[in-house]
Amino acid sequence: MLPQLSAEQVHAALPWDALASALADAFMAPPSAPVRTAHALSPTDTLLLMPAWNAQAIGIKLVTVIPSACDHGGHTVDASYLVLDRLTGAPRAMLDGEALTVRRTAATSALAARAMAVAAPTSLLVVGTGRLAPWMARAYCALLPSLTEVRIWGRDGMKAGAVAHQLHSEGIPAIPVDTAALPAAVEQSALVSCVTTSTTPVVLGAWLQPGTHVDLVGGFTPAMREVDNVAIQRARIVVDRMDSALQEAGDLVQPLEAGVIPRAHIIGDLGALLRGETRARRSDDEITLFKSVGHALEDLAGATLAYSTHVHTGSR
């Protein structure tokens, strides 16, 4: 019977340090990973496919976006991940795609921050209160143990308070930020991680202090923006995947099309950074920015690690 890893099993099988290590290895020696494809099932429904493969495994993330699913007891967005043996093509496991996605996304951002931020940052601001927000805080605190303060901001102050309360109950030093206090919170934070679905800038470049590292996660279409042109102009920019970012990341697509920045302003991708082929930060005063849109290699790295962990622990 094909093993099926639940959300709880996926999270348990992917400790942050091990996941970050697996992701770093994958970015430095990337597997084959075509750009994801979208298939219209109807005028409202979409199927997304994200394949990747290496010498050991083939992985495919299947994502359905069906707005009416909630009327039938389902979720608007649902995701599963199938792992197959590379040598035989035989299926090996099916994983909860939601858990895999939030965990690998957060770990990738924290991995990038370790390579791009100033040494031993102490303060993190998470902008947004959706499903990814608490996972960003968890990953950052696990992989950057110098952090002593986590601020949570959202347009809905009650949601920010709820996220901060949950994280605090887990031992993470989280506090909510007043809705009107975002500029000050940005100015006071060494790391700023944006996880919103905004189509207009939420964080302004004028608020960024020398040495700040900015992490943009929420935007995944050319129409979405989390920071303004000033922030883009001031920062040295690294992306997770260049071809996808130049097509899908509104925070980059819009200023590029408007001539605000040249293509050379984006200095490279995370793989090149980790291999030492490019350098994000040349001084403690520079502002750095990591833009992620999601890379299939992240899913494959996380899924194969989770499957391997499950096999070894489950066989005892």
N, C-alpha and C positions, 0 to 999 in steps of 0.2 A: 504494500500500500504506500502511495506517495506521501512522505512526511509533509505535514502542513504546520508551519510555525505561526503561532498566534502573535498578536502585537506584543503581549507580555514576554513571550519567548524570544522574539526578535530583540527587544530592548535588553533582556537579560544576557543574550548571546553577544552583545556588542558593547563591552566596556569601552569607555572613551579613549583610553590610551591605546588599546589594541586597535580600535577602529581608526584612530588618527594615523597610526603606523601603517595600516593596510591602505589607507587613502594616499598617504605620501608615496608609498611604493607604486601605486597605480598611476599617480600623476607623473612620477618620474620615468616610468616605463609604460606608457599608456597602451591599453588594449585597443582592438578595433572597436569603434563606437560611432556608427553613422548618426547624423543629426536626426533627432526624433521626427516621426511623421504623424500627421493628424488626418483622420479620416472622418468625414461627415456621415453620421448614421442617419441624420435627418436635419431639417433646418435648425434644430435646437440641440441635438445630441452629437457627441464627438467621442471617437476612440483614438487614444494616443498610444503609440508604440515606441519604446525606447530599448533597442537591442544593444548588446555589447558582448565581446567574446575575447578570450585569451587562450593559451595553450591547454588550460585545464577545464575551462567551463564556458558555457554560453548562458547568457542571462537576458531575459526580456521582461521589461516592466509594462504592464497593461493597465492603462488608466481610462476609465469611462467618466464622461461628464454628461450627466443626464439630469437636467433641472427638475423634471417631473418625478424623479425617483422617490423623493420623500413622500409623494402621494401614495406610493405602493410599499412603504415601509423600508425604503433603502436610503442611500446617501447620494447627494448631488454629485460628489466626486468620490470615486472608489478606485482602489489600486491594489493590484496583486503583482507578485514577482515570481517568475518561474526560472529555476536553475536547471540546466541540462548538462550532461557530461559531454565535454568537447570531443572525446575520442569516439563515442558511440552515438551521441545525440539523444540518449535515454534521459527522461526527466528524473531529477534527483530530489527536488523539493519545491514546494510552493510557500512563499512567505507573505505575511501581511505587508502590503506595499506602503500603507500610510506610516506605519512605525519605521520601516526602512528609510522612507523619504525624509521624515523629520530628523531622524538621528544622523543620517549621512550629511544632510544639509547643514545642520548645526556644527557637526564635527569638521566639515570642510571649511567653514568660516573661521572657526577657532584655530584650525591648522594654518590658514592664511594669516591670521592675526599674529600667531607666534613668529611668522617669518617677516612680517611687515611692520608691526607696532614697535614702539620704543621698548626698551628692556624693562621688564618687571612693572607693567602697568598696574595701577591700583583701582581704577574706576571704570565701570562699564555702564553705558546707557542703552537700554533696549527700547526702541521706538516702535510701538505696536503691541497689541494685546491678543492677537489671534492664536491659532493652534501652534505656530512655530515659536512664539515669543518665549515661553518658559524653557523650551529645549535649547534655545540660543544661550540663555543664562546658564543652564546646566553644563553645556559643553564648554563654554568659555571658562567657567569657574573650575571645571575639572582639568582643563588643559593649560590654563594660565593661573596657577595657584597664588600668584601675587595679588590677585584681585581681592579687595577688602570691602568694596561697596558696589552694589548693583542697583541702578535706578530703572524703574519701569514707567514709561509714559504712554498714554493713549488718549484719544479724543474723548473717550468715556472714562472719567475718573474712577468710577466704581469698578470697571473691568481692570484698570491698572492696579487698583487696590487688591482685587481678588487674586491677580497673578502674583503680585508681590507677597501677599499673605501665604499663598501656596508654596512659593519658593522659600520663604522664611521658615515655614514649618519643616522644610527639608534640610535646614541648616545653611541655606544660602543667604548672605547678608543683603537681602533685597528690600527696597523701600519704594513706594509709589511717588511719582512726581505730579504736582499740581498741573492741571491742564494748561494753565496760562504760563507755566514756568519752563517750557521747553527750551527757549533760548539760553537761559541760565544753566540748565542741565547739560546742554551740549557743550557750553563753554567750560564746564567743570569736569568733563569726562574725557579720559584718555582714549577710550574705545566707544564708538557709536555704531550700534547695529540696528539697521532699519528693516523691519519685517512687516511692511504695510502693503496694501493693494491700491495705493493712491495714484491718481493720474495727474496730480499737481504736486510740486515740491513740498515736502514736509520739513526737511532740514535745510537751512540756508548756509551758503558758504561763508557769509559774513560772521556767523557764529563760531566757526571752527577755529580753534586755537592752534598755534604752532605745535607740531608733534602728534596731533590727533590722528588716529586710524579710523577710517569709516568703512563700514561693512554694509553693502546693499544687497538684500536678499529678496525683497518682496516683489519687485517688478519683473514681469516675464513677457511683456508685450511692448511693441514700440510706442504705445500710447501711455505707458505707465511711467511715472517719475516719483522718486523719493527725495532727490536733492536738486538744487538749482544749478544753472550754468556756472555760477561763481565757484561752487564747490568742485565741479568737474575741472574747471580751469586751474584751481589751486592745487589739485592733488596729482600725485604720481599713481597711475592706475594699472592694476593687474586684474585679469578676468579668469574665470575658471575654464572657459572654452572660447577661443577667439571667434570661430565662425558663427557659433550660436549667439554670442554676445553682440556681434555686429549686426545681426538680423533681428534680435528679439529684445534687447535691453534698451528701453526708451531713454534711460539716463545717459546712454552713450549715443544711440541712434539719432536722437533729436539734436544734440549739440554738434554732432558730426555733420548732419545734413544742413544745419544752419551755418556751418563754417566757424563755429565758436572755438572748436579745437581741431587740429589736424589728426589724421589717423595715427601718426607717430606718437601722439600724446599718450596712447595706450601702450605701455612699455613691454607688455608680454603677458603670457598666461602663467597659471600657478605651477604647471610642470616645469617651465623654463626657470621660474624663480627657485623652485626646490632643487633643481639640478645645478644651480649657480650660474646659469647663462645670462641672467639679468639681475639687477639689484633694485629693489623697491625703495629702500630708505638709504640715503647717503648721509643724513645728519638727523639729530634728534628734533630739529625744528621743522622738518618737512612733514607735510600732510600726505598720508597714503590712503588709497581707496581700493577695496576689493569688490568687484561686481560679479555675482554669481547668477546664472540663469538655470543651473542644473546640468549635470553631465552624466551620461549613462555609465561612465567608468566608476562613478561614486557608488551607484547602485550595485554594480557587479562586485566591487571590492567589499562592500558591506554584506551583500547576500552570500558570497562564498565564505566570508569569515563566519557569518552567523550559522551557515549550514555545517561548516567544519566544527565549530564549537558545539553545536547541537549533537552531531554524530559522536564526538568524543565524550561528551557528558552523558548522553543518552544511552551509551553502550555499557555503562558501568552497572 
